[in-house]
Amino acid sequence: QVQLVESGGGLVQAGGSLRLSCAASGIIFRFMTMGWYRQAPGKQRELVALITNAGSTNYADSVKGRFTISRDNAKSTVYLQMNNLKPEDTAVYYCNSRLGGNDLWGQGTQVTVSS
């Protein structure tokens, strides 16, 4: 089956850190642009960070300097290191893969940041 599986979410205090992982199967991972999105209750899903097959990265302004996206093609896994977390980061985080116009989404992992 073609799928993305996120892990690493949880509850953390403001100022703390978490590392999210997304394991891919059934796709040619090294050719894919990979991304992390998040969605808080009542809000639109938004792009957090992405990384291309060539390693170029892009971040939302709200997380720049705090979050780092990376990928390990040998493990077909993309990571999101989240530092200095804020309550405003609380959301369900989704992994995404894209090749051309073909998108695949993971099931999501909850990140909750307490104040």
N, C-alpha and C positions, 0 to 999 in steps of 0.2 A: 504494500500500500504506500502511496505517496503521502507523507505526513511530516509535520513539524511538531515537536514536543518541547514545551518550555518547562523549566524548573528553576528553583532558587528564590522564588518569592517568599515573603513572610512579613513579620511585624518587626519594625526597628524604630528606635528613638530618633528624633531629629538630630542631625549631625552624624549619624551612623552610616554604614555602608552595606551594600548587598551586591552580589554578582549573579546575574541571570544567565542561564544557558539555554540554548535552543539546538536540539539534535535533529538533523534532517535525515530522511530516508526516502528512497525511491526517486530521487532527483540527481541530476548531474551538478553537484554542489558548487564545484569550482567555477562554473559558468554563471552562477546566479548572483544578482544583487540581493543582499540580505538586509533586513531592517527590523527595528524595534518600534512599535507603536504602543500607545496607551490610551485608555478610555476610562474616565471617571464617570460616576453616576450622573445622568442627565446632561452629559457633555458629548461632543463629537470626538471620534477617534482622531488622534493626532500623531504625526510622525515625531519620534524621539531622536532616532539616529539611524543612519544607513551606511552600508559599506559595499562598494562595488567589487566585482571580481578582480579588479586591479588593485584594490586596497584603498581607494579614495573614500573618504568619510565625509559625512555631513551631519550636523546636529541642530536640533531646535535651539533657539536662543536661550530658552529657559533652563537648559541643561548644559550648555557650553561651559567647559572648564570643570564640570563636576562628573560627567558621565563619559565613558570611553567604550566604543564598540570595537570589537576585534573578531577575527575568524581564524579557524584552524581547518584548512581544507582537508588535511589528512584524516581528521576526525569528523568531518562534515558537521561542524558545530560553530555557531556564532555566539558571542558573549556580550553582555552589557555590564560593565563595571560601574556601579553607582556609588559615588562618594558624596559626603556632605548632604545627605538626604534631607528634604524639607517636607512638611505636611502636605504641601501642594503637589508633591510627587505621588501621592496616594492615588492608585488606579489599578486596573487590570492591564498588564503588559502583554502584548501579543507579538510573536515572531512572524515575520513575513519573508517570503522569497518571491523573486520576480525575474522572469526572463521574457523580454519583450512585454507584451500585454497580459501575460499569464501569471496571475497571483495565487499564492498558496498561503494559508493562515494556520497558525497553531491555535490551541484551545485557550490559551491565556494563563497567566499566573498572577495572583493577587500580591500587590505590594502595598503595605500600610505603614505610614510614617506617623508616629505619635509625637505630640508636642510636649 
